[in-house]
Every structure is written in C-alpha cells, then in structure tokens.
C-alpha cells in the first residue's frame, strides 16, 4: 500500500506541520517531486508529493488559489513548502481553496533536506515497488505477444491501458489525429491542445506534460522515445493518477510498435515512389501498371494526381504516413521540393492533404484520371492547379475550378500559346544550348532594365541586349510594343508551368534528400 500524506506527517523525524487542507491527509503518495517552475502542475503525472522552496511561488491571492486548483486537478497528493526560504506570504484565498478542495499543504521545517522525505516515501512503498516491477515485466511481454499474434495496434493500446488503469491513445503531434488507423480519436479539446503545444515548442521532451482535463478525467501528454512526431496521451482519474515510471515503460513499448510500423510504411513508400517516377517519366506499360495499382487498391477511374509544396519539408516527407492513417491507398513521391501523390478522390481528400501538409501548404489537384492513358495530362493539370494555389495564396486548388491568367483556362491553351509564340526560341535554345528564354524571363521580371537583368544573371549588359534582340527576331515581336510585350510575358508564364516537370526528372534522383522549395524558370 502507498503511504498517505497523513502518515508522512506522523513520522517523527520529518517534523512536518499541516498548514491547510487537513481533510485531504488520506491522499496516497506514490512518489516525491521537487519543482520551482512557475506552472508545476504541467510536469506531474499524479500521486506526487510536491516540494518547493517557494522561489517562483505566486504572490497574488488569485494566482495562489489557481495554483492549488491546478495541482489538485492534476492529481498531486499534497504540497510541501520549505519554511523560512523564499515563499511569499500565503493568502487567505490560498488557505480557503486548499481547505475546500481537501488539498493538504505542509510546512517543511528548516533545515530538513527534501531528500529525507523522498527516502521515507521510498521506504514506505517497497511493497508497491515489487508490484511495479511485476507490472513492468507484463508491459514488455505485451509487445512480444502482440508481435507473435500479428494483432492490430489498437489491441496493444487496449492491453497497455488495462495494465496502467487508464485510457491510452497515440496521436500525431502536428495534427492531433490518431497515429494508428482504427483507433479512437482524441477529444477535440485535447487534440487542439496537443497541436498548440507542438507549435509553441518544437522540442517538448523529457517526460510528461499536462493537458486540459476532459470531464472528470485528467489528461497527460508523454513523449515517445525516438519518435518526435508522435505523442502518448493518457486519460485517468485524477484521484488515482498514472504511475509515471510505468508510463515511461509503456511509451517505450509504443515506440517499438511505431518503429515496426514505420519500417513497413517506408518499404511501401519506396515501392510506390519508384512506380510513380516511372509513370511521371512516361516509362510504363499501361496494362502492367493498372494491375500494380489494383494490388494497392488504386483505381485510375477514381484517382487524382496531386502536386503540393509546403514551407515545412518534413511534412511532405511524412505525407505518406497521414494517407496511411486515413486508410487511403496512395503512391507518393517527393522530389525537387514538390510532393507528387496519386490518391483516390473523395469528399475528405482535400482536408486530409491540407491537414497533413500544414497551413503553409499549396496543393494542386488534377481532374479524375479516368484511365492511365490520360496520366501525363493529369500531371500537367496538377502542376497547373498548384501554380494557381501559389499565386492566389490558397491552400487547395483543383484543376478547372479557376482561370489563372487572362486567356488561359487549360493546359491545352497554355501549350498552344507556347507553340505559337515561344516555339522558335525554345528550339533555338535546345539546338544551341543557349539561354534565350531564361534571359527573356529575367528581362521581364526586372522591368525590362538591361542593367538589372545583367546583374541578376551575372552576365554583361551587351549580352543581355544581344539575346533580347535575338528573341525579338525569332518571335517577330517588338518588346517596345505593348501587345507583343503582353504576349511574350504570358507565353513565358505558360512555359514555366509546362516545362518545369520535364526538367525536374532530369535532376537529382535521391528522393531521400530533404528538398528546398524553389521556383524554377523556363529554359534554365
């Protein structure tokens, strides 16, 4: 049996004195904890006897009363304050709240060291320690039995919950969604708190962190070793709490399950990225690829191609995890700062993609494929829609839902415009390995300034003038003429969309490199 706060008071050599909350002396103490942090309730798991020298203790009556409420809600057994140290005067509101909640507050006589109290608690809980050891053995045996049976992750979490006497859920830190498919989602209040906590601090590590309570249950977030993007959330009776040591063992078991799952997902991602690369490069046998997609659960007649970018590259690299969690079959490839995804279309597709890639995401979605014969067109449609999302600064854009530039409403329109105006220049660049289109783009981007263009391209001003004159000669257009200027500008923008994809596949093939999003210009 665990020692109670009242039993600690009765130990003669500790000389502890009850200040308030005497009705709560029956609270059980599972461990002791020393803290002088401003919000100590965030760093406990329940059952601790909290000791402080009062250095960061609040001074106002309201803040002191709130401190008692938070500690009681977190399941802390009691509070011990070092006498004649740094604690400010305790207010009537503090005493009244402690008495009302039955939350015991003790004075620790100077110069008794806090460690003496810790030793007394440890000695009084030797029997409990043996029970804890037996439970630890059972916790680690769970992963062995779970692996041998090939059971679902939800079964492992249920078994861990029974051992710890609380509800256990594993979630993705960036979105607050369940990490494993088929498991219970978090209460929206807790889910939002997990996301807010992750956004406020990218490195919340080293133990447990308090979350808002749900009804009569206390919530706690615990780090999972070697998996910074996931978190273990427990919901428990605050009067009983969760054994913090057992909780760390449970987190280790969950880490093992996560590692095994991610190995499986990485194997599937690599297979899918290789297949998608062949498809994007036009190197595929339609009948063979159709059969491979069918094995993955993908049907071309209901699938769409997605092109997406995010200012958080790690989200793109983990996009396949989110698709798996939502039981969506997929092919996923990240290359040159763009994520390419083949996925079934549906009412939830947009929200899954946008939540996975975060608020900085820009997502373009093609029309439904219908058949693999239309795949290359769908690839251009996805990039077209992505360019619209980026220019309009919207998260999701679907092909055909908006017109990006005057006179252009489709990939076919863009191709026609490029062929009619820029084709001679593109052919000249290819035949002579020159940079006329790139120079024209830079010239237009720099307000037709010879000097600024030369500086931007690190070439001589006379070289810029020669190249622009060559462009005018090949296109039979004069950049001093407004109509010619607008046609050339629009043609360059259309070429930027049409030819970016073809250049990307000739670049690095190492899709494990973390991409750096950047804008590519035509003809470069």
N, C-alpha and C positions, 0 to 999 in steps of 0.2 A: 504494500500500500504506500502511496505517496504521502509525504509529510504535509501537514497543513500549516497555514500561516500562524494559527494559534499555537501549534506545537513548537514552532520556532521561537515564539515569544516565551514559552515555558522553559526553554533551555537556559539554565542559569548563567553560564559564562558568556552568552551573547549579550545579555543585558539590554534586549530590545524593548522599546516602550511604545505602546499603542497610542497614536495621536488621534485618529478618527477611523470611521468605518468598522467599528468593532463587530457589527453583525455579520461581517464577511470573513471572520477569522477561520471559518471552516473551509475556505478555498484551498484546494490542493496545489502544492508547488511541485512542478516537475523538474525545474532547473532554476538556476540563478543567472541573471544577466546584468551587466553594468553598462550604463549608457548616459551620456550627457549631450546627446543630439537634440536639436530643437523639437523634433517630432518622433520621439522614441517608439510610439505605437506602430510605426511603419516597419520596424525592424525586429518584431517579435512574432512568434507563432502561437502563443497561448500557453498558459500554465507557468510562465516565468515569474519569479520574484525579482522585480526590477529595482536596482540600487543606483543612486545618483548622489553626486556631491553638490548638486544644485547649481552648477556653473551656468547652465543655459536654461534654468527654470524661469518660466514667465513671471512677470511682476503683477500684471493687471488681474483683477478679480475674474473677469470673463475668461481670459486665457487660462488661468489656473483651473477654473471649473471645466473648461473644454478639455484640458489635459486629462482630468480624472475620467471624463466621459469616454474619451478615445481609448484610454488604457483599459477601462472596464469592457468596452465593446470589443477590443482585440483579445480579450480573454486573459489578460495579465492577472496573476494571482494576488499581487499586492505591490506596494511601493515602499521602499526603504530610503530615507533621506539622511545623509550624513550630517550629524549635529555639529554646529559651530564651524561650518565650512562656507559654502558660497550661496546657499539657498536664500532667496529674499523672504520677507515676512509672508507667512501663509494667511490668505484672506478668509473672511467668514464664508464667502461663496465656495471656496475650495473645500472647507470643512463640511459645509452643509451638503454639497454634492457627494462627497465621499460617504457621509452617513446615509444619505438617501439611497445610494446605489449599493451600499454594503461593500464598498471597496476599501480594504484596510490600508492605512498609511502608518508606517512605523518610523520612529526616530532610531538611528543607529548611533550609539554613544561613541563619542570621540575618546580614545584613538583606536577603537576596534577596527581592524582591517576587514574590508569586504570579503576577502578570501576566506575568512573564518566562517562566515555564513554559508559560503559556497561549499566548504568542506562538510559542514553539518548537514546540508541538504543531500550531498552525495552519499554520506554515510547512512542517512536515513532511508535512502532509496535503493539499497543494494539488491533487495528482492526484485524491485521494479527493473533494475538493470539486467538481471538474469532473464526476465520476461522479454525485455527489449532485445537481448541477444538472440533468443529463440525466434522472435518475430523477424529479425534481420535475416536469419537463415532462411525462413519461409519466403521472404520477399525475393531473395536472389534465386531461390528454387523456382519461383514463378516463371522467370524468363526461360529456364531450361524446359519446363513442362509446356510452356506456351509455344516455343520453337519446335519441340518434338511433335506437337499436335498440328502445327501449321494453322493455329487459330487466328481469328481476326484481332487487330489491335484493340478493338472495343472490349474484347474478353479480358485482355491483360489489364486494362484500366479498371474494369469492374473488380477483378481479383485484388488489385492493389488497394482499391477503395475499401474492400471488406477488411483487409489487414490493418489499414490505418484508421478505420472507423469514420471515414468522411467521403464526400464526393470528390472525384478527381477528373479533371479534364485537361487536355493538351491543346494549346492553341498557337496559331501563327501570330507573332508579335506585331507584325506590320499591319495586319488586318483585323486581328481579334477573332478570326474564324477558326473552327476546329481544324487541327492539323491532320487528323486521320478522317477519311470519309466514313460515313455511317455512325459517327459519334455525336453525342448531344451538343448542340451549340451553347455557348455561354449566354447568360442573361445579358441583354443589351447594355445595361449599366456597367457590368464588369467588362464586357468586350470593349466598350468605349474607353474605359479606364486603362485597359491594357495598351491600347493604341496610343492614348495620350501619354502614358508613362514611357513608352518606347520612343515617341517623338521628342519628349523632353530630355531624355538621356539615352544615347545610343549604347551605353555601356553599363546597364543596370545588372551588376553581377555580384556574386559573393554571398548569396543567401536568399532570404525571403523578403517580400515587400507587401505591405498591407494594401488591400483594395477595398472599395466601398462594400459595405455589408448588403446582403440581399435578404430582406425579411429578417428572420431571426438567426441567420447563418453568417458567420464571419468568412471573408474571402481573403486568400493569400496567393501571391504570385511567387513562384520559386524558379530559379534558373535551372536549365538542363545542361549538364556538362557537355561541352564541345558542340553545342547547337544553339548559337546565339539568337537565331531567328525564331526559336520556339520557346514556349514557357509552360510550366506546370501550374495549374490553378486548382486550389483546394477550397471546398466549401464545408464548413464544420460548425458544430455547436460551440459558441464562444466560451461556454462554461466548462467545456472539456478540452477543446483545442486539439492541435495535432502535434505529436511528438516531433520536434524539429530534426532530431537525428534520423529517425525513421523516414522522415520526409526527404532528406538528402539521399538516403539509400533508394527510395522509390524513384527519385529523379534520375539516379544512375541507371536503374533498370529501364526507365523510359528512354534514356539516351541510347542504350544498346538497341532497343527496338527501332528508334529513329535511324540509327546508323545502318541497320539491316535494310530498312525500307528505302533509304536514300541510295544505297548501293543498287538496289533493284531499279529505282527510278532513273539513276544515271545510266544504267545499261539500256533502258528503254529510250531515254533521250538521245543517246548516241546513235542507236539504230535509226530512230526517226529523223535525226538531223542529216544522216547520210542519205536516206531516201529522199528527203525534201531537197537536198542540194542537187541530186540528180534531176529531180523534177524541174527545179528552177533553171537549171542549165540546159534543159531540153533533152537530156540523155535518159529517156525512159521508153520502155515497152509498155504501151497502154494496157494491154491485157494482163501483163505480169504485175504492174503497179496496182491495177484495180484489185487483183487478188490479194496483194500485200495489205492494201488499205482495208479490205474486208476483214482480214485477220485481226486488224487493230480496232475494228468497229467503226471505221470511217467510210461513209458512202458519198461518192462525188456528187450525186444528185442533190444532197442536202448540206454540203460542206461549203465553207467560205475560206478565202485566204486573207490573212491579216498581216499588215505591216505596221510595226509600232516602235516608238522610241520613248525613252524616259531619261530624265536627268539623274536617276538613281540606277546605274548599270546593274547593281546587284539584284534589283527586282526583275530585270529582264532575264538574267541568268537563272533565276528561280521561278520563272513563269510556268515552266512545265509542272512544278510542284503544285501550284494553285489549280491548274487544269485537272491534275490527277485527283486533288482533294474534292473537286466538284464532279468527279466521275465523268469527265469529258474526254473522249478519245482525242488524240492530237498527234501532229508532227510539229516539232518546234526546233528552230534554228536561230542562233544569234550570231550575226556577222557584221563587221564594219559599223557597229553602233545601231543596227536595226534588228529587231526581232521579227522573224517570219514564222507564221503559225497557220497550219491547216487544221480547222476545227469545225465540228457541226454547228450550224447556225441554229439559233433558238432565242426565245424571249429573254433568257438570262445571260447570253453570251457577252453582250456589251458590259454588263455590270461585273461579271467575273474578271474580264480583262482589265477594266479600269481600276477595280479594287486591287488587283494583283500588281499593277504597274504604278499605282500611286497617283497623287494629284498632279505631278508634272508630266504624266503620260500624254502622248499624242498617238492616236490609234486610227488607222485606215482599214476599212473592211470592204472587200470586193462584193460583187453580186454572187449569188449561189452558182457554183461551178456548173452543175447540170451534168457535165461529162468531163473527163480528163482532156479531151481534145481542146477544151477552152482554157486550159490551165495557164498558158502564157498570157492570155488576155486578162485573166483574173489577177495575175501577178502585177501587171501594169495598173489595173484598176485599184488594187490595194495601195500601191505607191501613190497613185493619183489622189486617192482619198486621204492618205497620210499627209500629202502636201497641203491639202485644204485644211486639215486639222491644225497643222503647224502655222499656216498663215492666218487663220481665224482664231488661233489660240483656244480651240475647243478640244475636249478630251477624245471624243469619238466622232468620226465622220464616215458615213457609208457612201460608197460609190453611187453616183446618180442622184444623191439627195440634195446637192447644191452645185452651183456653177462657180468654179474658182476664179476665172478671168473672163472678161467680155469676149464673146466669140468662140469660146472653147467650152464644150459641155461633155466631152468624152475623150478617151484615149485616141479614138479614130480621128477626131477633129485635130488633136494635137499632132498626130503623125502626118496628116495631110498638110498642116501648116508648115511643119519642119521640112517635109519633102519639097514643098512649093518654094520656100524661101531660103532655107539653110543647106539644102542638099549639096549644092556645088561647093560650099565652104567645108562641109563635113567630109566630102570626098577628097578635097584638096588636102585637108589635114591628114587623112588616112594615107594618101599616096606619098606625101612629102614629109610625114612625121612632124608637122608644124603645129602651131598653137593659135590659129586664127580665131576659132570660136571662143577660146578662153580669153583671148585679148579683147574681142568684141564684148564679152560679158563684163570684164573688168572695166572697160571704157564706159559702158552704160551705167555700171554701178558707181563710178566715180564722176558722175555728172559731165561726161564727155570731156574731161580735163586730160590733156596729153601728159602733163607733168605728174598729176596724181596717179594716173594709170601706170606710168613708168615706174614710179616709186613703189606702187603696190605689187608690181610684177618683177621688180628688181631688174629692169632692162632699160635701155637708152630711150630717150624721148623720140628719137628719129625712128627707132624700131617700131614703136607704137604707131607712129604716123604711117609707116610703110605697110604694116599689117592691116590697119583700118582701111587704107586706100585699096588694098587687095580685096578685102571683104566687099567693099562698095563695087569694085569691078566685077567680082564673081556673082554678086546678087543683083547687079544692075540697079542699085539703090543708093541714094544720097542721104547720108546721115544728117545733113542740114535741112532736109525736107521732113516735115512733121509726120506725114503719112508713112514714109519709109522708116523713120525712127520708131514709130509705134509698132510697125510690122516686125522689125528686127528684134525689138525688145520682147514682144510676145513669142516670137519663134524661139528665142534663146531660153525663155522660161519653159516652153513646152519641151524643148530638147533636154533641159535639165531633168525633167521628170522621166522622159522616155529612155534616156541612155544611162542614168545613174545605176540602175540594176545591172546592166550588162558589164559595167566596169567593176562593180563590187565583186563579181565572181572571179575576176582575174587577180584580185588582191590576195592577201594572206588567207590561207586555208585553216589556220589554227583557231578553231572556234572556242578554245579554252582561254584565249587572251581576253582580258576584260576590255570591252570596246569603249572607245571615246567618241561620243556622238559628234559628228561634224558635218558641215554642209559641203557637198561636192559640186563643182561646176562642170558644165559640159565641155568636152574637148580637152580636159586636163590630162 
